[in-house]
Amino acid sequence: MNCRLTACASYCLMLLTTTVPARAAEALTVVSYGGQYTASQAKAQYEPFTAKTGIGIQSVDYNGGLAELIAQVRSGTVSWDVVDVEQQDLERGCADGLFVKVDPTSLPAGSDGAPAKADFLPGALQPCGVGSVVWSNVIAFNQTAFPGAKPKTLEDFFDLKAFPGKRGLPKRPNALLEWALMADGVAAKDVYAILSTPEGLDRAFAKLDTIKDQAVFWETGAQMIQLLADGEVAISAAYNGRIQGAITDDKKPLAIIWDRQIWNADYYAIVAGTKRQDIAKAFIAFATGTQPLAMQTRYLSYGPVRRSAQALVDPSLAPSLPTAPGNFQSALAFDAKWWMEHGDAVNERYAAWLSQ
């Protein structure tokens, strides 16, 4: 499939790749999560990059985390060049010197001419990483469980009287505590400040207590889908991509509530110690350009991190993306730094709450 670059992106790529003519045929190792996600990257980014530059992409799958990166960087035997990481791992890896710093001025402007800093969503440009996709934690429900009125808001998830039925909850508190506070009346902008206080944390757990006796707990996205599709839970905390795949590909009678979705991003980061740093920079500049990001939405229901890319999304696909204007207006950005600072204590308390 052809992929056209903007003039600015082409120029940026030319500048980067012409610095390494001796390595033009050398493959770049890009590490990601496999499955449909990596397949979408291959179609929208890897293959067009190779067609444009002649540089091959060696795709490697992993399960996330920093263990393998730490081993490579500390031993000086780096075999990975670019890694797709979630924000939490990006923050930790950057602080620990596992990733190369990124200069946002080296990235191409959007197709509409907007500079990269203005085109990327807030938080998508980090010191050691460049955002690529937006995915989100959402509430989803089985439509057959509610033959009459359908749940529409975050508050409906906690309303057992108006919308009875089992609730699917993850065995980790990320996003769940934020929802509990917002459903209890806390404005999105105040969530993390209030959650940082003992009283705020107590308030979040008290809200979760109101649905605990109807809760079914899941560990993986696959379990979550099965519980919803089989009708074992009526409504559940969920991942938007998993739900949309079940709707589109498997024709399951599920639906997404976008109200106060909690969005997160994945980032491309360059591994410290790679001998192909210049090629890695060229790849990231290309892969996070307007056209490749827009193209990726054809294969996966994750949103692009560039505003200019959202504008080019197929109108038939746009409503299923987290970044669609109608879906994004009440969204809360996941605060990875907050979870880095408070996660251990909060996870311990949540585990105790689960066992009670």
Secondary structure, DSSP 4 states (H G I P E B T S, - for coil): ---PPPHHHHHHHHHHHTT-GGGTT--EEEEE--HHHHHHHIIIIIHHHHHHH---EEEEE--SSSHHHHHHHHHT-----EEEEEHHHHHHHHHTT-B----GGGSPPPTTS--HHHHBPTTSEETTEEEEEEEEEEEEEEGGG-SSSPP-SHHHHT-TTTS-S-EEEESS-TTHHHHHHHHTT--GGGHHHHHTSHHHHHHHHHHHHTTGGGEEEESSHHHHHHHHHTTS-SEEEEEHHHHHHHHHTT---EEEEEEEEEEEEEEEEEBTT-TTHHHHHHHHHHHTSHHHHHHHTTTSS-EESBHHHHTTS-TTTGGGSTTSHHHHTT-EE--HHHHHHHHHHHHHHHHHHHH-
